[in-house]
Every structure is written in C-alpha cells, then in structure tokens.
Amino acid sequence: MIVKTKKYQLPNGTYIKLGLLNILKEQWWVVLIAILIGCGYFWIASWWWISMAILAYVLYWLFWVIQFAGVTQLEQNKVMFEKMAYEIDSRQILMKLNARQGMPIKWEMIKKVELRKDAFVFTMSKAQFIYLPFKIFNSENDVKFIETILKRKGYSLKKG
C-alpha cells in the first residue's frame, strides 16, 4: 500500500524552529561548556568569566539561527520549500514536485523519527528533516499505516 498525501509547503519559520529544537536536543552539552567557563569566576573572581560565558553561548545560538535562516534563502535549497506531495510506502518516501519530478528518500537515510502531537518529523541530519503534519494525510488510517511501517522498520517513535 502507498500513502499519498496532499500537497504541502514547509513554512520557513517552521523549518528554523524545528532545526533549532533539533540542535538543542543533539547538542545540549554545549550549555555545560558555558557553565564551566562561567565557573572560572571561582578561580579568579571577575565578572568577565560569567559575561564571556553568556556571550559565547548567545553567539553559539546566533550562529545556528543564521545557518537555518540562511538555508531558507539559498537558491539551491528553494526546492525544500516548494509545495510537494509525498508518497510513502515500505521502501521509501517519495517527495514529488509534480507527476514527473520527484526525489526518493530511502528509509536507511532516516536517522530518527519523532511523533509530535500534530506531525511526523523524519530526521536525516542536523539540518535535514521532513516535516509531515497530519492535516496533509487523507485519513486517520494513513497515519496509522505510517506508524505501522515505522514500527516494522525498527524506529522507536519518540513523542515530541
């Protein structure tokens, strides 16, 4: 069985927000480095340690915000933000721009799957993911069928 979705366009803001949440989940330990830098205050009592730790952490997040916002503006990434239909089966996820143009994503490329209250998020890397809200599926049975495929493929559906 193949699940065919309605056409969907990923909003830029959703991409940036999900990308930053993914970075926060994967690189949570960066805050520990900032705290360690701030602990230099106990070695040499100066507020510079704390202020520089905060500045470094803010700059780190600013770097990632710029990265994700930049991806939405680049010409070679415009395809990611166009209206697409998806065809999902046990072999692959097919991202279709139209009846003749499409790109298959093999299940082996998907590192993790998150089941949110309103969508599936298929993560391939820090900056590459497929966001499929439930509203684009034709029925509740399509969502349940995809959950079945994911369980058969060995993905643990992490609730997000």
ROFI-219035 format. One record per residue: residue number from 1; residue in three letters; y, x, z of N, C-alpha, C in turn. Coordinates in Angstrom, 1 decimal. Example, Ala and Ser with C-alpha at 12.3 -4.5 7.8 and 13.67 -1.06 7.14 Angstrom:
2
(1 'ALA' (-5.7 13.2 7.8) (-4.5 12.3 7.8) (-3.3 13.2 7.8))
(2 'SER' (-2.2 12.8 7.1) (-1.1 13.7 7.1) (0.0 12.9 7.9))
END
This chain:
160
(1 'MET' (-1.2 0.8 0.0) (0.0 0.0 0.0) (1.3 0.9 0.0))
(2 'ILE' (2.2 0.5 -0.7) (3.5 1.2 -0.8) (4.6 0.3 -0.2))
(3 'VAL' (5.4 0.8 0.7) (6.5 0.1 1.3) (7.7 0.4 0.4))
(4 'LYS' (8.4 -0.6 -0.1) (9.6 -0.4 -0.9) (10.7 -0.9 -0.1))
(5 'THR' (11.8 -0.1 0.0) (13.0 -0.6 0.8) (14.1 -1.0 -0.1))
(6 'LYS' (15.1 -1.7 0.5) (16.3 -2.0 -0.2) (17.1 -0.7 -0.4))
(7 'LYS' (18.1 -0.7 -1.2) (18.9 0.5 -1.4) (19.8 0.7 -0.2))
(8 'TYR' (20.0 2.0 0.2) (20.7 2.3 1.4) (21.5 3.6 1.2))
(9 'GLN' (22.7 3.6 1.7) (23.6 4.8 1.6) (23.9 5.3 3.0))
(10 'LEU' (23.5 6.5 3.3) (23.7 7.1 4.6) (25.2 7.4 4.8))
(11 'PRO' (25.9 6.7 5.8) (27.3 7.0 6.1) (27.5 8.4 6.6))
(12 'ASN' (28.6 9.0 6.2) (28.9 10.4 6.6) (28.9 10.5 8.2))
(13 'GLY' (29.5 9.6 8.8) (29.6 9.6 10.3) (28.3 9.6 11.0))
(14 'THR' (27.4 8.8 10.4) (26.0 8.7 11.0) (25.3 10.0 10.8))
(15 'TYR' (25.5 10.7 9.6) (24.8 12.0 9.4) (25.4 13.0 10.4))
(16 'ILE' (26.7 13.0 10.6) (27.3 14.0 11.5) (26.8 13.8 13.0))
(17 'LYS' (26.8 12.5 13.4) (26.3 12.2 14.7) (24.9 12.5 15.0))
(18 'LEU' (24.0 12.1 14.0) (22.6 12.4 14.2) (22.3 14.0 14.1))
(19 'GLY' (23.1 14.7 13.3) (22.9 16.1 13.2) (23.3 16.8 14.5))
(20 'LEU' (24.4 16.3 15.1) (24.8 16.9 16.4) (23.9 16.6 17.5))
(21 'LEU' (23.3 15.3 17.5) (22.3 15.0 18.5) (21.1 15.8 18.3))
(22 'ASN' (20.7 16.1 17.1) (19.5 17.0 16.9) (19.8 18.4 17.4))
(23 'ILE' (20.9 18.9 17.1) (21.3 20.3 17.7) (21.3 20.3 19.2))
(24 'LEU' (21.8 19.2 19.8) (21.8 19.1 21.2) (20.4 19.1 21.8))
(25 'LYS' (19.5 18.4 21.2) (18.1 18.3 21.6) (17.4 19.6 21.4))
(26 'GLU' (17.6 20.3 20.3) (16.9 21.5 20.0) (17.5 22.8 20.7))
(27 'GLN' (18.8 22.8 20.9) (19.4 24.0 21.4) (20.2 23.6 22.7))
(28 'TRP' (19.5 22.9 23.6) (20.1 22.5 24.9) (20.3 23.8 25.8))
(29 'TRP' (19.5 24.8 25.5) (19.6 26.0 26.3) (20.9 26.8 26.2))
(30 'VAL' (21.7 26.5 25.2) (23.0 27.2 25.0) (23.9 26.9 26.1))
(31 'VAL' (23.9 25.7 26.7) (24.7 25.5 27.9) (24.4 26.4 29.0))
(32 'LEU' (23.1 26.8 29.1) (22.7 27.8 30.2) (23.4 29.1 30.0))
(33 'ILE' (23.5 29.5 28.8) (24.2 30.8 28.5) (25.7 30.7 28.9))
(34 'ALA' (26.3 29.6 28.6) (27.7 29.4 29.0) (27.8 29.4 30.6))
(35 'ILE' (26.9 28.8 31.2) (26.9 28.8 32.7) (26.7 30.2 33.2))
(36 'LEU' (25.8 31.0 32.6) (25.6 32.3 33.0) (26.9 33.2 32.9))
(37 'ILE' (27.6 33.0 31.8) (28.8 33.7 31.5) (29.8 33.3 32.6))
(38 'GLY' (29.9 32.0 32.9) (30.8 31.5 34.0) (30.4 32.0 35.4))
(39 'CYS' (29.2 32.4 35.6) (28.7 32.9 36.8) (29.2 34.4 37.0))
(40 'GLY' (29.8 34.9 36.0) (30.4 36.2 36.1) (31.6 36.2 37.2))
(41 'TYR' (32.1 35.0 37.4) (33.1 34.8 38.5) (32.6 35.3 39.8))
(42 'PHE' (31.4 35.2 40.1) (30.8 35.7 41.4) (30.7 37.2 41.4))
(43 'TRP' (30.7 37.8 40.3) (30.6 39.3 40.2) (32.0 39.9 40.3))
(44 'ILE' (32.9 39.4 39.5) (34.4 39.8 39.6) (35.1 38.5 39.6))
(45 'ALA' (35.8 38.2 40.7) (36.4 36.9 40.9) (37.7 36.8 40.0))
(46 'SER' (37.4 36.2 38.9) (38.5 35.9 37.9) (38.2 34.6 37.2))
(47 'TRP' (39.2 33.8 37.0) (39.0 32.5 36.3) (38.8 32.8 34.8))
(48 'TRP' (39.0 34.0 34.3) (38.7 34.3 32.9) (37.2 34.0 32.6))
(49 'TRP' (36.3 34.3 33.5) (34.9 34.1 33.2) (34.6 32.6 32.9))
(50 'ILE' (35.2 31.7 33.7) (34.9 30.3 33.6) (35.6 29.8 32.3))
(51 'SER' (36.9 30.2 32.1) (37.6 29.7 30.9) (37.0 30.3 29.6))
(52 'MET' (36.5 31.5 29.7) (35.9 32.0 28.4) (34.5 31.4 28.2))
(53 'ALA' (33.8 31.0 29.3) (32.5 30.3 29.1) (32.8 29.0 28.5))
(54 'ILE' (33.8 28.2 29.0) (34.1 26.9 28.4) (34.6 27.1 27.0))
(55 'LEU' (35.4 28.0 26.7) (35.9 28.3 25.3) (34.7 28.6 24.4))
(56 'ALA' (33.8 29.4 24.8) (32.7 29.8 24.0) (31.8 28.6 23.7))
(57 'TYR' (31.6 27.7 24.7) (30.8 26.5 24.4) (31.5 25.5 23.5))
(58 'VAL' (32.8 25.4 23.7) (33.6 24.5 22.8) (33.5 25.0 21.4))
(59 'LEU' (33.7 26.3 21.2) (33.7 26.9 19.9) (32.3 26.8 19.2))
(60 'TYR' (31.3 26.9 20.0) (29.9 26.7 19.5) (29.7 25.3 18.9))
(61 'TRP' (30.2 24.3 19.7) (30.1 22.9 19.2) (31.0 22.6 18.0))
(62 'LEU' (32.2 23.3 18.0) (33.1 23.1 16.9) (32.5 23.7 15.6))
(63 'PHE' (31.8 24.8 15.7) (31.1 25.4 14.6) (30.1 24.4 14.0))
(64 'TRP' (29.3 23.7 14.8) (28.3 22.7 14.3) (29.0 21.5 13.7))
(65 'VAL' (30.1 21.0 14.3) (30.8 19.9 13.8) (31.3 20.2 12.4))
(66 'ILE' (31.9 21.4 12.2) (32.4 21.9 10.9) (31.2 22.0 9.9))
(67 'GLN' (30.1 22.5 10.4) (28.9 22.6 9.5) (28.5 21.2 8.9))
(68 'PHE' (28.3 20.3 9.8) (27.8 18.9 9.4) (28.9 18.2 8.6))
(69 'ALA' (30.2 18.3 9.0) (31.2 17.7 8.3) (31.3 18.3 6.9))
(70 'GLY' (31.1 19.6 6.8) (31.2 20.3 5.5) (30.1 19.9 4.5))
(71 'VAL' (28.9 19.6 5.1) (27.8 19.2 4.2) (28.2 17.9 3.5))
(72 'THR' (28.9 17.0 4.2) (29.2 15.7 3.6) (30.2 15.9 2.5))
(73 'GLN' (31.0 17.0 2.4) (32.0 17.2 1.4) (31.5 18.0 0.2))
(74 'LEU' (30.4 18.8 0.3) (30.0 19.7 -0.8) (29.4 18.9 -1.9))
(75 'GLU' (29.8 19.3 -3.1) (29.3 18.6 -4.3) (27.8 18.6 -4.5))
(76 'GLN' (27.1 19.7 -4.1) (25.7 19.8 -4.3) (24.9 18.9 -3.3))
(77 'ASN' (25.6 18.4 -2.3) (25.0 17.5 -1.3) (25.4 16.0 -1.5))
(78 'LYS' (26.1 15.7 -2.5) (26.5 14.3 -2.7) (25.3 13.4 -2.9))
(79 'VAL' (24.2 13.9 -3.4) (23.0 13.1 -3.7) (22.5 12.6 -2.3))
(80 'MET' (22.7 13.3 -1.3) (22.2 12.8 0.0) (22.9 11.6 0.5))
(81 'PHE' (24.2 11.4 0.0) (25.0 10.3 0.5) (25.2 9.2 -0.6))
(82 'GLU' (24.3 9.2 -1.6) (24.4 8.1 -2.6) (23.4 7.0 -2.2))
(83 'LYS' (23.6 5.8 -2.8) (22.7 4.7 -2.5) (21.3 5.0 -3.1))
(84 'MET' (20.3 4.9 -2.2) (18.9 5.2 -2.7) (18.0 4.2 -2.1))
(85 'ALA' (16.9 4.0 -2.9) (15.8 3.1 -2.4) (14.7 4.1 -2.0))
(86 'TYR' (13.8 3.7 -1.1) (12.7 4.6 -0.6) (11.4 3.9 -0.9))
(87 'GLU' (10.4 4.6 -1.3) (9.1 4.2 -1.4) (8.2 5.0 -0.5))
(88 'ILE' (7.6 4.4 0.4) (6.8 5.1 1.5) (5.3 4.7 1.4))
(89 'ASP' (4.5 5.7 1.3) (3.0 5.5 1.4) (2.4 6.6 2.1))
(90 'SER' (1.1 6.7 2.1) (0.4 7.7 3.0) (0.4 9.1 2.4))
(91 'ARG' (0.9 9.2 1.2) (1.1 10.5 0.5) (2.4 11.2 0.7))
(92 'GLN' (3.5 10.3 0.6) (4.8 10.9 0.6) (5.9 9.8 0.8))
(93 'ILE' (7.1 10.3 1.0) (8.3 9.4 1.0) (9.0 9.7 -0.3))
(94 'LEU' (9.2 8.7 -1.2) (9.9 8.9 -2.4) (11.3 8.4 -2.3))
(95 'MET' (12.3 9.3 -2.5) (13.7 8.9 -2.5) (14.1 8.7 -3.9))
(96 'LYS' (14.5 7.4 -4.2) (14.8 7.0 -5.6) (16.2 6.7 -5.8))
(97 'LEU' (16.9 7.4 -6.7) (18.3 7.1 -7.1) (18.3 5.9 -8.0))
(98 'ASN' (17.3 5.9 -8.9) (17.2 4.8 -9.9) (15.7 4.7 -10.3))
(99 'ALA' (15.4 3.9 -11.3) (14.0 3.8 -11.7) (13.4 5.1 -12.2))
(100 'ARG' (14.2 6.0 -12.8) (13.7 7.2 -13.4) (13.9 8.5 -12.6))
(101 'GLN' (14.9 8.5 -11.7) (15.2 9.6 -10.9) (14.8 9.5 -9.4))
(102 'GLY' (14.0 10.4 -9.0) (13.6 10.4 -7.6) (13.1 11.7 -7.1))
(103 'MET' (13.0 11.9 -5.8) (12.5 13.1 -5.2) (11.5 12.8 -4.1))
(104 'PRO' (10.3 13.4 -4.3) (9.2 13.1 -3.3) (9.4 14.1 -2.1))
(105 'ILE' (9.1 13.6 -0.9) (9.1 14.4 0.3) (7.7 14.2 0.8))
(106 'LYS' (6.9 15.3 0.8) (5.6 15.3 1.3) (5.6 15.2 2.9))
(107 'TRP' (4.6 14.6 3.4) (4.5 14.4 4.9) (4.5 15.7 5.6))
(108 'GLU' (4.0 16.8 5.0) (3.9 18.1 5.6) (5.3 18.7 5.8))
(109 'MET' (6.3 18.2 5.1) (7.7 18.7 5.3) (8.4 18.1 6.5))
(110 'ILE' (7.8 17.0 7.0) (8.4 16.3 8.1) (7.9 17.0 9.4))
(111 'LYS' (8.9 17.5 10.2) (8.5 18.2 11.4) (8.3 17.2 12.6))
(112 'LYS' (9.2 16.3 12.7) (9.1 15.3 13.8) (9.6 13.9 13.3))
(113 'VAL' (9.2 12.9 14.0) (9.7 11.5 13.7) (10.2 10.9 15.0))
(114 'GLU' (11.3 10.3 15.0) (11.9 9.7 16.1) (12.0 8.2 15.8))
(115 'LEU' (11.5 7.4 16.7) (11.6 5.9 16.6) (12.8 5.5 17.4))
(116 'ARG' (13.9 5.1 16.8) (15.0 4.6 17.6) (15.0 3.1 17.7))
(117 'LYS' (15.9 2.5 18.4) (15.8 1.0 18.6) (16.1 0.3 17.3))
(118 'ASP' (16.8 1.0 16.3) (17.2 0.3 15.1) (16.8 1.1 13.8))
(119 'ALA' (16.0 2.2 14.0) (15.8 3.0 12.8) (14.7 4.0 13.0))
(120 'PHE' (14.1 4.6 11.9) (13.3 5.8 11.9) (14.2 7.0 11.5))
(121 'VAL' (13.9 8.1 12.2) (14.6 9.3 11.8) (13.5 10.4 11.6))
(122 'PHE' (13.3 10.8 10.3) (12.4 11.8 9.9) (13.1 13.1 9.8))
(123 'THR' (12.8 14.1 10.7) (13.5 15.3 10.8) (12.7 16.4 10.0))
(124 'MET' (13.4 17.1 9.1) (12.7 18.2 8.4) (13.3 19.6 8.9))
(125 'SER' (14.5 19.6 9.3) (15.1 20.8 9.8) (16.3 20.4 10.6))
(126 'LYS' (17.1 21.4 11.1) (18.3 21.1 12.0) (19.3 20.2 11.2))
(127 'ALA' (19.4 20.4 9.9) (20.4 19.7 9.2) (19.9 18.7 8.1))
(128 'GLN' (18.5 18.7 8.0) (17.9 17.8 7.0) (17.1 16.7 7.7))
(129 'PHE' (17.4 15.5 7.5) (16.6 14.4 8.0) (16.8 13.2 7.2))
(130 'ILE' (15.9 12.2 7.3) (16.0 11.0 6.6) (16.2 9.9 7.6))
(131 'TYR' (17.2 9.1 7.5) (17.5 8.0 8.4) (17.3 6.7 7.7))
(132 'LEU' (16.3 6.0 8.3) (16.0 4.7 7.6) (16.1 3.6 8.7))
(133 'PRO' (17.2 2.8 8.6) (17.4 1.7 9.5) (16.4 0.6 9.2))
(134 'PHE' (16.1 -0.2 10.2) (15.1 -1.2 10.0) (15.6 -2.3 9.1))
(135 'LYS' (16.9 -2.4 8.9) (17.5 -3.5 8.1) (17.2 -3.3 6.6))
(136 'ILE' (16.8 -2.1 6.2) (16.6 -1.9 4.8) (15.1 -2.3 4.4))
(137 'PHE' (14.3 -2.6 5.4) (12.9 -3.0 5.1) (12.9 -4.5 4.8))
(138 'ASN' (11.9 -4.9 3.9) (11.9 -6.3 3.5) (11.3 -7.2 4.6))
(139 'SER' (10.4 -6.6 5.5) (9.8 -7.5 6.5) (9.5 -6.6 7.7))
(140 'GLU' (9.1 -7.3 8.8) (8.7 -6.6 10.0) (7.3 -5.9 9.8))
(141 'ASN' (6.5 -6.4 8.9) (5.2 -5.9 8.5) (5.4 -4.5 7.9))
(142 'ASP' (6.5 -4.3 7.1) (6.7 -3.0 6.5) (6.9 -1.9 7.6))
(143 'VAL' (7.7 -2.3 8.6) (8.0 -1.3 9.7) (6.7 -1.0 10.5))
(144 'LYS' (5.9 -2.0 10.7) (4.6 -1.8 11.4) (3.6 -1.0 10.6))
(145 'PHE' (3.7 -1.1 9.3) (2.8 -0.3 8.4) (3.2 1.1 8.4))
(146 'ILE' (4.5 1.4 8.4) (5.0 2.8 8.5) (4.6 3.4 9.8))
(147 'GLU' (4.7 2.6 10.9) (4.3 3.1 12.2) (2.8 3.5 12.2))
(148 'THR' (2.0 2.7 11.5) (0.6 3.0 11.4) (0.3 4.3 10.6))
(149 'ILE' (1.1 4.4 9.5) (1.0 5.7 8.7) (1.3 6.9 9.6))
(150 'LEU' (2.4 6.8 10.3) (2.8 7.9 11.2) (1.8 8.2 12.2))
(151 'LYS' (1.1 7.2 12.8) (0.1 7.5 13.8) (-1.1 8.2 13.1))
(152 'ARG' (-1.5 7.7 11.9) (-2.6 8.3 11.2) (-2.3 9.8 10.8))
(153 'LYS' (-1.0 10.1 10.5) (-0.6 11.4 10.2) (-0.5 12.3 11.4))
(154 'GLY' (-0.6 11.8 12.6) (-0.5 12.6 13.8) (0.9 12.7 14.4))
(155 'TYR' (1.8 12.0 13.9) (3.2 12.1 14.5) (3.2 11.2 15.8))
(156 'SER' (3.7 11.9 16.8) (4.0 11.1 18.1) (5.4 10.5 17.9))
(157 'LEU' (5.4 9.2 18.0) (6.7 8.5 17.8) (7.5 8.6 19.1))
(158 'LYS' (8.5 9.6 19.0) (9.4 9.8 20.2) (10.4 8.7 20.2))
(159 'LYS' (10.5 8.0 21.3) (11.5 7.0 21.4) (12.9 7.7 21.6))
(160 'GLY' (13.9 7.3 20.9) (15.2 7.9 21.0) (16.3 7.0 21.4))
END
